[in-house]
Amino acid sequence: MAANVLKRQFIMDEAGNPIGVILPLEEFALVEEVLKQRLEGLSTEDKLAKMKKAVNDSLFMDDLREVMIAFEQADAQWAELY
Protein backbone atom coordinates (compact mmCIF):
# COMPACT_ATOMS: atom_id res chain seq x y z
CA MET A 1 0.00 0.00 0.00
CA ALA A 2 1.35 3.42 -0.97
CA ALA A 3 1.61 6.04 1.74
CA ASN A 4 0.51 9.60 1.13
CA VAL A 5 3.46 11.96 1.36
CA LEU A 6 2.79 15.61 2.02
CA LYS A 7 5.68 17.95 1.30
CA ARG A 8 5.50 21.72 1.12
CA GLN A 9 2.16 22.83 -0.20
CA PHE A 10 1.83 26.38 -1.49
CA ILE A 11 -1.37 28.35 -1.05
CA MET A 12 -2.15 30.61 -4.02
CA ASP A 13 -4.41 33.62 -4.35
CA GLU A 14 -6.95 34.01 -7.16
CA ALA A 15 -4.27 35.47 -9.43
CA GLY A 16 -2.01 32.45 -8.90
CA ASN A 17 0.44 34.26 -6.61
CA PRO A 18 1.84 32.26 -3.68
CA ILE A 19 0.53 33.71 -0.41
CA GLY A 20 1.22 30.92 2.06
CA VAL A 21 2.77 27.52 2.56
CA ILE A 22 2.11 24.36 4.56
CA LEU A 23 5.39 22.97 5.90
CA PRO A 24 6.51 19.59 7.18
CA LEU A 25 6.89 19.66 10.98
CA GLU A 26 10.68 19.57 10.90
CA GLU A 27 10.74 22.70 8.72
CA PHE A 28 8.08 24.37 10.83
CA ALA A 29 10.27 23.82 13.89
CA LEU A 30 12.92 26.01 12.25
CA VAL A 31 10.59 29.04 12.06
CA GLU A 32 8.26 28.36 14.98
CA GLU A 33 9.86 30.86 17.37
CA VAL A 34 9.74 33.67 14.80
CA LEU A 35 6.06 32.98 14.16
CA LYS A 36 5.28 32.91 17.87
CA GLN A 37 6.95 36.28 18.31
CA ARG A 38 4.85 37.77 15.49
CA LEU A 39 1.63 36.41 17.01
CA GLU A 40 2.53 37.67 20.48
CA GLY A 41 2.22 41.21 19.12
CA LEU A 42 -1.41 40.62 18.08
CA SER A 43 -4.32 41.11 20.42
CA THR A 44 -6.96 38.44 20.84
CA GLU A 45 -9.31 40.62 18.80
CA ASP A 46 -6.77 40.79 15.95
CA LYS A 47 -6.34 37.01 15.99
CA LEU A 48 -10.10 36.46 15.93
CA ALA A 49 -10.46 38.93 13.04
CA LYS A 50 -7.86 36.95 11.04
CA MET A 51 -9.72 33.70 11.75
CA LYS A 52 -13.06 35.22 10.68
CA LYS A 53 -11.49 36.49 7.47
CA ALA A 54 -10.03 33.05 6.66
CA VAL A 55 -13.46 31.40 6.80
CA ASN A 56 -14.60 33.62 3.92
CA ASP A 57 -11.52 32.94 1.79
CA SER A 58 -12.64 30.27 -0.67
CA LEU A 59 -9.08 29.40 -1.72
CA PHE A 60 -8.02 28.92 1.89
CA MET A 61 -11.06 26.77 2.64
CA ASP A 62 -10.57 24.66 -0.52
CA ASP A 63 -6.94 24.11 0.42
CA LEU A 64 -7.93 23.22 3.97
CA ARG A 65 -10.39 20.61 2.64
CA GLU A 66 -7.68 19.09 0.44
CA VAL A 67 -5.29 18.85 3.39
CA MET A 68 -7.96 17.26 5.57
CA ILE A 69 -8.75 14.67 2.87
CA ALA A 70 -5.05 13.83 2.54
CA PHE A 71 -4.78 13.56 6.32
CA GLU A 72 -7.86 11.34 6.49
CA GLN A 73 -6.34 8.99 3.91
CA ALA A 74 -2.96 8.91 5.67
CA ASP A 75 -4.67 8.36 9.03
CA ALA A 76 -6.72 5.47 7.63
CA GLN A 77 -3.55 3.84 6.28
CA TRP A 78 -1.83 4.28 9.63
CA ALA A 79 -4.83 2.73 11.43
CA GLU A 80 -4.62 -0.31 9.13
CA LEU A 81 -0.98 -0.81 10.05
CA TYR A 82 -1.50 -0.54 13.79
FENHU-V425402 format. One record per pair of residues at least 4 apart in sequence whose ideal C-beta (glycine too) atoms are under 7 Angstrom apart, sorted by sequence separation. I is the first residue (numbers start at 1). GAP is how many residues later the second one is. D is the distance in whole Angstrom. If there is no record, write none. Layout:
BEGIN
{{I:GAP:D} {I:GAP:D}}
END
This chain:
BEGIN
{{12:4:5} {13:4:5} {23:4:4} {24:4:7} {25:4:6} {28:4:6} {31:4:6} {32:4:6} {33:4:6} {34:4:7} {35:4:6} {36:4:6} {42:4:4} {44:4:6} {45:4:6} {46:4:7} {47:4:7} {48:4:6} {49:4:6} {50:4:6} {53:4:7} {57:4:6} {58:4:6} {59:4:6} {60:4:6} {61:4:7} {62:4:7} {63:4:6} {64:4:6} {65:4:6} {66:4:6} {67:4:6} {68:4:6} {69:4:7} {70:4:6} {71:4:6} {72:4:6} {73:4:7} {74:4:6} {75:4:6} {76:4:7} {77:4:7} {78:4:6} {12:5:6} {23:5:5} {42:5:5} {12:6:6} {13:6:5} {54:6:5} {12:7:7} {10:8:5} {11:8:6} {11:9:4} {11:10:7} {10:11:5} {9:12:7} {8:13:6} {9:13:4} {8:14:7} {8:15:6} {7:17:7} {14:45:7} {22:45:7} {13:46:7} {12:47:7} {11:48:7} {11:49:7} {11:52:5} {6:64:6} {4:66:6} {4:69:5} {4:70:5} {3:71:7} {3:74:6} {1:76:6}}
END
